[in-house]
């Protein structure tokens, strides 16, 4: 697991954190969800290498000040992409680290991957690249599946 790519997902709403986990683990990442600032700090401290990105809500309820987690991750893991997910405008959130990318809610998987790519300097494969990497085309539905083309 030396080349494993870890992402910490931090959001106070369990369903949002779970949806982000599903979307990112489907792209081959090892996802570590956190519902509080304290949980996220523990994860950051335990992940010594391989933190690809932090995808976080801008101000967690138990966070001392908005942006504290982002600044801490930037200091400990300068290689990690910083993506902030929020339905608020940046002016309402407060200052973000210069390299952080704001991803407005709601968003889809492609926008999430694009934001991580932008924040990381494009070291993360595109959704399209990962889906077509082995066969050169989109994966096909299993015969008999309701998603398959033509009769079962």
C-alpha positions as CSV (number, residue, x, y, z in Angstrom):
1,X,0.0,0.0,0.0
2,X,3.0,2.2,-0.5
3,X,1.4,4.0,-3.4
4,X,-2.1,4.2,-1.8
5,X,-3.8,7.6,-2.2
6,X,-5.6,8.7,0.9
7,X,-8.2,11.4,1.2
8,X,-9.7,12.8,4.4
9,X,-13.3,13.9,4.0
10,X,-14.6,16.2,6.7
11,X,-18.3,17.2,6.8
12,X,-20.6,17.6,9.8
13,X,-23.5,15.9,8.0
14,X,-23.1,12.1,8.0
15,X,-25.0,11.5,4.7
16,X,-22.8,14.1,2.9
17,X,-19.6,12.5,4.3
18,X,-20.8,9.0,3.3
19,X,-21.7,10.2,-0.3
20,X,-18.3,11.8,-0.7
21,X,-16.7,8.6,0.6
22,X,-18.6,6.5,-1.9
23,X,-17.8,8.8,-4.8
24,X,-14.0,8.9,-4.0
25,X,-13.5,5.3,-3.1
26,X,-15.1,4.4,-6.4
27,X,-12.2,6.3,-8.0
28,X,-9.6,4.2,-6.2
29,X,-8.9,6.4,-3.2
30,X,-8.7,5.2,0.4
31,X,-11.2,7.5,2.1
32,X,-11.2,8.5,5.8
33,X,-14.4,10.2,6.8
34,X,-14.6,12.5,9.8
35,X,-17.7,14.2,11.2
36,X,-15.8,16.6,13.5
37,X,-12.7,18.7,13.6
38,X,-11.3,16.6,16.3
39,X,-11.7,13.4,14.3
40,X,-10.1,15.0,11.3
41,X,-7.1,16.2,13.3
42,X,-6.5,12.7,14.6
43,X,-6.6,11.3,11.0
44,X,-4.2,14.0,9.8
45,X,-1.8,13.1,12.7
46,X,-1.9,9.4,11.9
47,X,-1.5,9.6,8.1
48,X,2.2,10.2,7.8
49,X,2.5,9.8,4.0
50,X,0.2,9.5,1.0
51,X,-2.4,12.2,1.9
52,X,-3.6,13.1,-1.6
53,X,-6.3,15.5,-0.5
54,X,-8.5,17.0,2.2
55,X,-12.1,17.6,1.2
56,X,-13.6,19.6,4.0
57,X,-16.5,21.7,5.1
58,X,-15.1,25.2,5.9
59,X,-16.1,25.6,9.5
60,X,-16.8,22.5,11.6
61,X,-18.8,23.0,14.8
62,X,-15.8,22.0,17.1
63,X,-13.2,23.9,15.0
64,X,-11.5,26.7,17.0
65,X,-11.7,29.1,14.0
66,X,-12.8,28.6,10.4
67,X,-9.9,27.4,8.3
68,X,-7.9,26.0,11.3
69,X,-8.0,22.5,9.8
70,X,-7.0,23.7,6.3
71,X,-4.0,25.5,7.7
72,X,-2.9,22.6,9.8
73,X,-3.1,20.1,6.9
74,X,-1.2,22.6,4.7
75,X,1.6,22.7,7.3
76,X,1.8,18.9,8.0
77,X,1.0,17.7,4.4
78,X,2.1,20.4,2.0
79,X,1.6,17.9,-0.9
80,X,-2.1,17.5,-0.1
81,X,-4.8,19.1,-2.2
82,X,-7.2,21.3,-0.2
83,X,-10.8,21.3,-1.4
84,X,-13.5,23.3,0.5
85,X,-17.1,22.2,-0.1
86,X,-19.8,24.8,0.8
87,X,-23.0,26.3,-0.3
88,X,-21.8,29.7,0.9
89,X,-19.8,32.2,-1.0
90,X,-16.1,32.6,-0.2
91,X,-16.7,36.0,1.4
92,X,-19.1,34.4,3.9
93,X,-16.5,31.7,4.7
94,X,-13.5,33.9,5.4
95,X,-10.0,33.6,4.2
96,X,-8.8,30.3,2.8
97,X,-5.3,29.1,2.1
98,X,-4.2,30.4,-1.3
99,X,-3.9,26.8,-2.7
100,X,-7.4,25.8,-1.5
101,X,-10.1,25.3,-4.1
102,X,-13.7,26.2,-3.3
103,X,-16.3,23.7,-4.6
104,X,-19.8,25.1,-4.4
105,X,-22.5,22.7,-3.2
106,X,-24.3,21.0,-4.8
107,X,-21.8,19.3,-7.1
108,X,-21.3,16.0,-8.8
109,X,-18.5,13.4,-8.9
110,X,-16.9,14.9,-11.9
111,X,-16.8,18.4,-10.3
112,X,-15.3,16.9,-7.2
113,X,-12.5,15.1,-9.0
114,X,-11.9,18.3,-11.1
115,X,-11.6,20.3,-7.9
116,X,-9.1,17.8,-6.4
117,X,-7.1,17.9,-9.7
118,X,-7.1,21.7,-9.7
119,X,-5.9,21.9,-6.1
120,X,-3.3,19.2,-6.5
121,X,-1.8,20.4,-9.8
122,X,-3.5,17.6,-11.8
123,X,-1.8,14.5,-10.2
124,X,-5.2,12.9,-9.8
125,X,-6.5,11.0,-12.9
126,X,-9.7,12.3,-14.6
127,X,-12.9,10.4,-14.0
128,X,-12.9,9.6,-17.7
129,X,-9.3,8.5,-17.6
130,X,-9.9,6.1,-14.8
131,X,-13.0,4.7,-16.4
132,X,-11.3,4.1,-19.7
133,X,-7.8,3.2,-18.6
134,X,-7.8,-0.5,-19.2
135,X,-10.1,-1.0,-22.2
136,X,-9.8,2.4,-23.9
137,X,-13.6,2.8,-23.6
138,X,-16.3,3.1,-21.0
139,X,-17.1,0.0,-19.0
140,X,-20.0,-2.1,-20.5
141,X,-23.0,-3.3,-18.6
142,X,-23.2,-7.0,-17.9
143,X,-25.4,-9.0,-20.4
144,X,-29.0,-9.2,-19.1
145,X,-28.5,-6.0,-17.0
146,X,-31.2,-3.3,-17.4
147,X,-28.3,-1.1,-18.4
148,X,-27.1,-3.3,-21.3
149,X,-27.8,-2.3,-24.9
150,X,-30.1,-4.5,-26.8
151,X,-32.2,-7.5,-25.8
152,X,-31.1,-9.6,-22.8
